[in-house]
Amino acid sequence: MGLVESILLFVVGLGLVIYFAEKLVKGAVGTSLGFGVSAFLISVVFIGFDPENLAVGAVGSYEGMPGIALGSIIGAAMVAVALAFGVTALLVPMRFGEVPKQTLAVPVLAVLLLWVLGFDGLLSRYDGAALLFGFVLSVVYLLWLSKKGLDIKPTGEVAETLEEAEEPSKWKSFWLLLFSLGAIVLGSEMLAGASRSIIAEVGISETVFGMTILAFLVSIEELARELPAAMKGRPEISFGNVAGSILAFFLFNAGIIALVNPVPVGQDVLGFYLPMAFISVVLVSLFMMTRHVSRFAGAVLLMMYIIFVIGAGY
């Protein structure tokens, strides 16, 4: 397969994944609501849920492409945490009335857990199970905090879907769920195959490609979620997308990806990519503790993303 054909296949696969990711969430939420599951529970479970990242990562893991699998987690998280939240703060400085420190600790611990489990150079199936267990614990803990006054709200695609799904047709939603899932898997297979060809043709590292180019293209919608919310005076939704994305990427997605196929974790991931993600999440938490994410904070986060991308080439 030539470079032009590979790029075309990549574009088609990317289009399928992004388009049907939204349909998948709509089908999942509609099915759950139609069968009587509470909207609040759905909101919590789907906070930050990004089926496109999960599908790309799972297929990358199954195809034996650890750079693609880990890029769907770490690279995508950097888009949400550093790029999208940084640009949002640069354009619309955010102020918060109250920021519980317990909430800020959860995303930091999520990144730290993945880093510790991967320190031996492999995310095993046991590690995947531990990450999924960590996700469940995080959700339960956030639910417990909500009973003490912390209001957990849905973000991104789920927030929009819940507004539109007051009276869902459960069977229509169910078939939409299945069809969208199939389309995303097909698109992810096309992405993985095209990525392998592009990497071979261009000579770029698989890890660099997965962490930067692929992660950016699949996750750029994070900016479309966070910026409008801040502009409407709802910065808690912007931060909710950041926190929810971290839990989804580093615990849920990483857990599923490792269960599909154990993922090798290279020294570049342990020594550069994960530390950069961890520092970025810690910085966001520190800025949030001041209850004011200023333009300066946004510039710092944006610089972290630029360093992440530039450092990937070395």
Legacy VTK file of the C-alpha trace (Angstrom):
# vtk DataFile Version 3.0
C-alpha trace
ASCII
DATASET POLYDATA
POINTS 314 float
0.000 0.000 0.000
1.431 3.376 -1.055
1.594 6.508 1.065
-1.340 8.215 -0.685
-3.564 5.147 -0.316
-2.541 4.828 3.336
-3.421 8.454 4.043
-6.807 8.078 2.343
-7.522 4.923 4.347
-6.426 6.756 7.511
-8.780 9.680 6.790
-11.747 7.375 6.101
-11.054 5.357 9.243
-10.694 8.515 11.332
-13.977 9.837 9.961
-15.793 6.617 10.845
-14.382 6.567 14.365
-15.172 10.203 15.175
-18.647 10.237 13.613
-19.884 7.005 15.138
-18.301 7.710 18.538
-21.040 10.275 19.149
-23.683 7.839 17.872
-22.305 5.135 20.162
-22.684 7.345 23.230
-26.203 8.296 22.152
-27.094 4.645 21.684
-25.547 3.615 25.003
-27.264 6.366 26.988
-30.591 5.859 25.206
-30.458 2.112 25.784
-29.631 2.539 29.468
-32.356 5.129 30.028
-34.832 3.070 28.012
-34.214 0.043 30.206
-34.616 2.045 33.405
-31.103 2.925 34.534
-30.960 6.320 36.274
-29.635 9.292 34.325
-27.375 10.247 37.218
-25.677 6.862 37.244
-25.172 7.073 33.491
-23.692 10.535 33.907
-21.124 9.289 36.403
-20.166 6.175 34.456
-19.789 8.087 31.186
-17.968 11.185 32.505
-15.145 11.840 30.074
-16.041 8.694 28.120
-14.277 8.678 24.746
-15.187 5.568 22.764
-13.022 6.626 19.838
-9.886 6.591 21.990
-10.832 3.282 23.573
-11.498 1.657 20.196
-8.259 2.917 18.638
-6.260 1.847 21.699
-7.867 -1.585 21.929
-7.283 -2.304 18.239
-3.713 -1.041 18.527
-3.162 -3.405 21.461
-4.750 -6.337 19.605
-2.610 -5.630 16.521
0.561 -5.545 18.646
1.169 -1.797 18.241
1.977 -0.542 21.774
2.815 2.956 20.547
-0.711 3.346 19.152
-2.293 1.746 22.245
-0.439 3.957 24.732
-0.775 7.005 22.485
-4.551 6.678 22.714
-4.176 7.037 26.504
-1.274 9.374 27.251
-1.262 11.476 24.087
-5.026 11.954 24.186
-4.883 12.873 27.874
-2.294 15.555 27.108
-4.645 17.013 24.501
-7.433 17.246 27.102
-5.316 18.347 30.076
-2.601 20.568 28.596
-3.715 21.670 25.117
-7.504 22.058 25.440
-7.593 23.252 29.061
-4.580 25.497 28.449
-6.087 27.167 25.387
-9.392 27.547 27.238
-7.682 29.321 30.157
-5.732 31.560 27.775
-8.912 32.728 26.093
-11.285 32.600 29.071
-9.644 32.717 32.527
-11.694 30.535 34.884
-12.765 31.167 38.488
-14.293 28.601 40.813
-16.379 29.104 43.936
-15.276 25.892 45.626
-12.793 23.180 44.645
-12.744 20.124 46.962
-9.166 18.899 47.382
-10.393 15.304 47.566
-11.675 15.602 44.015
-8.356 16.968 42.761
-6.473 14.012 44.235
-8.377 11.395 42.197
-6.988 12.266 38.711
-3.439 12.584 40.098
-3.665 9.124 41.674
-5.082 7.677 38.436
-2.002 8.719 36.436
0.313 7.603 39.245
-1.297 4.144 39.344
-0.737 3.552 35.623
2.856 4.777 35.938
3.594 2.427 38.859
1.966 -0.592 37.199
3.931 0.001 33.990
7.252 0.437 35.772
8.224 -3.192 35.124
7.958 -2.564 31.365
4.606 -4.265 30.812
0.931 -3.576 31.418
-0.255 -7.132 32.025
-3.805 -8.421 32.158
-3.528 -8.361 35.956
-2.550 -4.700 35.702
-5.543 -4.121 33.444
-7.850 -5.651 36.042
-6.256 -3.454 38.729
-6.817 -0.340 36.602
-10.476 -1.216 36.033
-10.870 -1.811 39.764
-9.302 1.604 40.325
-11.859 3.117 37.970
-14.722 1.545 39.909
-13.267 2.774 43.205
-12.886 6.285 41.764
-16.503 6.379 40.619
-17.731 5.064 43.975
-15.601 7.620 45.810
-16.915 10.469 43.667
-20.463 9.264 44.304
-19.741 9.268 48.027
-18.378 12.795 47.776
-21.497 13.837 45.881
-23.601 12.857 48.883
-21.532 15.347 50.880
-22.367 18.184 48.507
-20.171 17.621 45.459
-22.345 17.879 42.379
-21.127 15.548 39.642
-22.353 16.612 36.224
-22.067 14.910 32.848
-19.771 16.486 30.285
-19.062 16.457 26.580
-21.048 14.069 24.420
-22.971 12.611 27.363
-24.262 15.987 28.551
-25.653 16.701 25.086
-27.078 13.200 24.749
-28.872 13.299 28.096
-30.572 16.529 27.069
-31.855 14.906 23.882
-32.737 11.500 25.355
-35.647 12.274 27.676
-37.896 9.707 25.985
-35.559 7.330 24.168
-36.695 4.378 22.129
-34.782 1.616 23.880
-34.705 -0.784 20.921
-33.804 1.948 18.429
-31.035 3.027 20.786
-29.935 -0.586 21.213
-29.527 -1.158 17.462
-27.804 2.219 17.115
-25.411 1.090 19.845
-24.565 -2.164 18.044
-24.220 -0.568 14.603
-22.054 2.269 15.919
-19.840 -0.187 17.768
-19.295 -2.170 14.571
-18.525 0.999 12.588
-16.011 2.171 15.199
-14.251 -1.189 15.219
-14.071 -1.126 11.404
-12.755 2.439 11.437
-10.196 1.559 14.107
-8.947 -1.393 12.051
-8.546 0.937 9.076
-6.677 3.436 11.260
-4.345 0.781 12.622
-3.563 -0.662 9.194
-3.075 2.758 7.625
-0.923 3.907 10.552
1.373 0.919 10.153
1.841 1.742 6.450
2.370 5.478 7.072
4.911 4.743 9.813
6.799 2.418 7.484
6.712 4.877 4.566
7.661 8.023 6.505
10.046 6.359 8.925
8.516 7.963 12.020
8.519 6.108 15.354
5.287 4.251 16.166
5.258 5.727 19.667
5.811 9.282 18.410
3.059 8.871 15.809
0.628 7.465 18.372
1.426 10.014 21.094
1.259 13.099 18.881
-0.380 12.917 15.452
-2.956 10.183 16.031
-3.782 11.296 19.592
-4.259 14.894 18.449
-6.551 13.998 15.549
-8.716 11.625 17.577
-8.932 13.908 20.649
-9.034 17.458 19.261
-12.751 17.546 20.094
-11.692 18.018 23.735
-11.173 21.695 22.913
-14.673 21.880 21.456
-15.999 20.550 24.775
-14.015 22.689 27.194
-13.852 26.138 25.566
-17.601 26.693 24.927
-18.441 25.667 28.498
-15.986 28.215 29.936
-17.269 30.916 27.580
-20.789 30.278 28.891
-19.603 30.795 32.471
-19.556 27.083 33.316
-15.859 26.381 34.060
-16.785 23.438 36.294
-17.889 21.602 33.158
-14.547 22.387 31.493
-12.656 20.959 34.458
-15.145 18.089 34.688
-14.133 17.065 31.178
-10.455 17.161 32.205
-10.967 15.056 35.344
-13.371 12.654 33.655
-11.050 12.196 30.684
-8.120 11.359 32.956
-10.119 8.681 34.777
-11.436 7.280 31.502
-8.045 7.246 29.749
-5.714 6.105 32.525
-8.028 3.685 34.355
-10.929 2.473 32.182
-9.377 2.630 28.702
-5.951 1.460 29.863
-7.561 -1.398 31.775
-9.534 -2.604 28.760
-6.522 -2.217 26.452
-4.298 -4.287 28.761
-6.977 -6.987 29.053
-7.220 -7.215 25.248
-3.480 -7.796 25.001
-0.622 -7.059 27.452
1.083 -3.824 26.380
4.875 -3.324 26.503
5.827 -0.022 28.143
9.090 1.352 26.740
11.676 3.432 28.548
10.672 6.494 26.529
7.146 6.139 27.897
8.346 5.676 31.480
11.039 8.341 31.287
9.293 11.072 29.264
5.662 10.630 28.208
4.208 9.489 31.552
6.221 12.007 33.632
5.019 14.821 31.351
1.407 13.669 31.754
1.812 13.360 35.530
3.367 16.838 35.870
0.605 18.332 33.711
-2.140 16.785 35.846
-0.419 17.940 39.045
-0.122 21.468 37.630
-3.826 21.534 36.790
-4.629 20.400 40.346
-2.380 23.095 41.830
-3.962 25.784 39.659
-7.424 24.524 40.616
-6.550 24.760 44.321
-6.191 28.525 43.889
-9.753 28.544 42.462
-8.474 30.692 39.599
-7.044 29.250 36.388
-5.498 32.372 34.873
-4.083 33.134 31.453
-0.638 32.526 32.928
-1.761 29.047 34.000
-3.118 28.456 30.517
0.208 29.495 28.989
2.081 27.106 31.309
-0.174 24.199 30.336
0.097 25.015 26.636
3.883 25.102 27.000
3.758 21.657 28.600
1.961 20.336 25.518
4.456 21.975 23.174
7.343 20.421 25.130
5.531 17.074 24.996
5.243 17.219 21.198
8.770 18.556 20.590
10.277 16.079 23.056
8.559 13.244 21.237
10.858 13.797 18.271
14.020 13.172 20.261
LINES 1 315
314 0 1 2 3 4 5 6 7 8 9 10 11 12 13 14 15 16 17 18 19 20 21 22 23 24 25 26 27 28 29 30 31 32 33 34 35 36 37 38 39 40 41 42 43 44 45 46 47 48 49 50 51 52 53 54 55 56 57 58 59 60 61 62 63 64 65 66 67 68 69 70 71 72 73 74 75 76 77 78 79 80 81 82 83 84 85 86 87 88 89 90 91 92 93 94 95 96 97 98 99 100 101 102 103 104 105 106 107 108 109 110 111 112 113 114 115 116 117 118 119 120 121 122 123 124 125 126 127 128 129 130 131 132 133 134 135 136 137 138 139 140 141 142 143 144 145 146 147 148 149 150 151 152 153 154 155 156 157 158 159 160 161 162 163 164 165 166 167 168 169 170 171 172 173 174 175 176 177 178 179 180 181 182 183 184 185 186 187 188 189 190 191 192 193 194 195 196 197 198 199 200 201 202 203 204 205 206 207 208 209 210 211 212 213 214 215 216 217 218 219 220 221 222 223 224 225 226 227 228 229 230 231 232 233 234 235 236 237 238 239 240 241 242 243 244 245 246 247 248 249 250 251 252 253 254 255 256 257 258 259 260 261 262 263 264 265 266 267 268 269 270 271 272 273 274 275 276 277 278 279 280 281 282 283 284 285 286 287 288 289 290 291 292 293 294 295 296 297 298 299 300 301 302 303 304 305 306 307 308 309 310 311 312 313
